[in-house]
Amino acid sequence: MPKLIKLYIVNVAIGFALAGLFVGMLLWFNIANLWHLVSTSDKGLLAVVVLWISNGVIFAGVQFGIAVMRMKDDDDDEPRGGNRAPSLVHLAEPVLVRVKAKKPQQQSRRY
């Protein structure tokens, strides 16, 4: 199995485990009276599963994003020389431009 696929599967499993822990804590601490709502409803198990899966998708994406961003590539440690040629871009310098002022036009009188 390729390393990237293995990395993805492991981090998705970690994310869903964390989501399960999160949903369990929501129910245990009875946040927003959630335990009562789930335990007294006939659709309570479905609500818990939907809550776990939706949080699992978010937690898994964040976990995989963190894992990818923490990957280190050792090839980037060496300094790479850039183009040492002189720049062909000339800096703009201000130039004085004379402009003749227009004579103000007379306004027509309307009665």
N, C-alpha and C positions, 0 to 999 in steps of 0.2 A: 504494500500500500504506500502511495506517495506520502512524503512527510507533511505536505500541506493539508491533505485530506485527514491524516491522523491528527494533526494539530486542530483542525476544525471540529472533528468529532469529539475530541477530548474537551475542548473549550465549550462546546454546546452542551455536553453532559454536565460540566461544572455550572454553567449558567442555569440549566433547568434544575439542578440540585439547589442552587442558591434561591431560585424562585420558589421551590417547594418549601424551603426553610422560611422564606419571607411570608408565604401564604399561611404556613403553619403558625408563625408568630402573630399574624393578623387575627387568626381565629383564636389562638391561645389568650391573647391580651384583650380579645373582644372589642377590637377597634370598630367604632361606629355600630356597635351592637351586631356585628357580623355573625358571631357564633349563634346567637339566638335566631337570626334570620335564616341561616343555613340549616340549623337543627330542627326548626319547626316547619320548614317548607318541604313539600314533596319533590321539588326540583333543586334542593339544596346541594346534592352531590354534583349535579350538572353545573351549578354555579361555581362550585369550588374547582372543578376541572377546567372550566373556561377561564377562571381567574388565574389558575396555575399555568395554563398554556400561554395565555396572553402575556403574563409576566415573564414566563420562560423565554419567549421570543425576544423580549427586550433585554433580559439579563444575559442571554446567550450572545446576542449581538454585541453588547458592551464588553463581555468577557473576551470574545474573539478579537474585537478591536483593540483591547488592551494588550492581548497577547501578540498581535501583529506589530503594534507600535513599540513593544519592548524588544522585538527581535533586533539583533545587532549584526551588522554586516562589517566584517573586519577589513574589507577592501577599501573602505572609505577613509581609513586612518592616515593613509599616505598623502602628503601634499602633492597636488598636481599643478604643474606649471601652466599658466595661461598663455595667451598670445602676447608676446612682449613687443610686438610691432607698435610703432607710434600710432596714435589715434588719428584717423582721417577726419574726424569731426572738428570743425572750427567753432570756437565759441563766438556767439553773436555779440557784437559791440554796438552800443547806441550810436546812431548817426543823426546829426542835426538836419532837419528838413524844414525849409521855409515854405509857409503857406500864406497866400494873400488873403486878407479878410474880405468877405463879401460885404457889399453895401447893403444896409437894411432896406428891404422893400417897403414902399409906402403902402399903407393899408387903404383899401378902398372904402369910401364912405357909403354907407347904406342908409337910406332914409325910409 
